[in-house]
Amino acid sequence: MTCASTLAVRLPTSYRCAVATMAELADSILLAADTIPSGSVSTYGDIARIVGCGPRLVARVMSTSGGDVCWWRVVHADGTITPQLLAEASARLAEEGVPTPGGRVNLTRYRAELG
């Protein structure tokens, strides 16, 4: 029995749906992030609007995903990069042709059109 199925057995029916929905929501967030093309960025809010959740949940899911998605292509609403990720994200974005002067991406120029 997996952890999720163990939870489902112990929780009331109404909570079982929430567990499945959260897993599906996390998958949707990661899939949306994977659609950001090289040389472009999106914001946490852009992904949140597509998926139907809040930007903080997008950030949380991405931070716990193990780095399997293109996390460096997701920035804050003002174009800034999360401070603890600044050095690596800036280097990866530079490789893709996206400049990050002052730790910020020009969203007018580099924002991807998702969904």
N, C-alpha and C positions, 0 to 999 in steps of 0.2 A: 504494500500500500504506500503510495507517495504521500508527501506532506500535504499536498492540496486535497487529496482524497480523504486523508485523516481529518483535515479541517472540515470538509464537507459533511463527514459523518457526525461530527460533534456539534456543528452549528445548526441553528434552526433553518428551515427552508429559505426564508427571506435572505439570510446571510450567504447561503450557498450560491445564489445568483450573483451577489456582489463579488465573491471570490472569483468566479468565472469571468465576470465582466472586467475586473481589474486586470486579470491576466490577458484578456483580449485587448484591453485598452493599452497596456504596456506594449504588446505586440504591434498594435496600430501606430503607436508613437515611434517605435524603432523602424518600422517600415516607412513611415513618412520621412523620417530623417535620412533614410537610405536613398530617397528619391531626389535629394538635393544634388544637382550636378556639380562636378568638379569646376572650380572657378566661380562658384556662387555660394551664397550663404542664405540662411533663413533665421528668423528669430524664434525663440521659445514660444512666443505668442502666435506666430504663423502656424506652427505645428499644432499648437493647442486648438486653434480655430478649426483646422482641418479635422482633427480627431474628435473634438468635442469635450475638451477638458480645460484645465487652467495651465498657464505657463509654468507654474511651480511644480506641478506634477510632471510635466515634460522634463524639466531639469532633473527632478528626482529619479525618474526612470532612466534617463540617459546616464546619470552619475553612477547608477548601480548596474549598468548593463555589461560591465566588464570591458568596455572600449571596443565592442564589436561593430559599432556604427561610426559614421563620419561625424563624430561629436564636434570636431574643430570647425565645422560649417554651420554651427548653431550659436547664435550670439544673442545678446540682450536687445531689447526694443530700441535702444539708442545706438546700436551698432558696436557697443563695447564687448570685449571678450572677458569672460570670467577671470578675475585676477590670478587665481592659482593655476589656470590653464594658459595664461598669456604667452609664455615663451614657446611652448610646443605648438599651440594653435597658430600663432603668428608664423612660425617656421613652416608649418604644413600649408597654411593659406598662401604664403609667399611662393612655395613650390607650384601652386595652382594658379599663380598670377594675380592673387588678391592682396593688395597692400594693406597694411594695418598700422598706419601712422598714429602714434599715441595710443595704441591698443584698441583702435576703433576701425570698423569697416564702413565704407561709404555705402549705405544701404540703397541709396538711389541708383547707384551704378551696379552693385553686385548682388542685390536681393533676387533670389530665385522666385519664379512664379509657380507656386505649388497649387495643385488641385484646381 
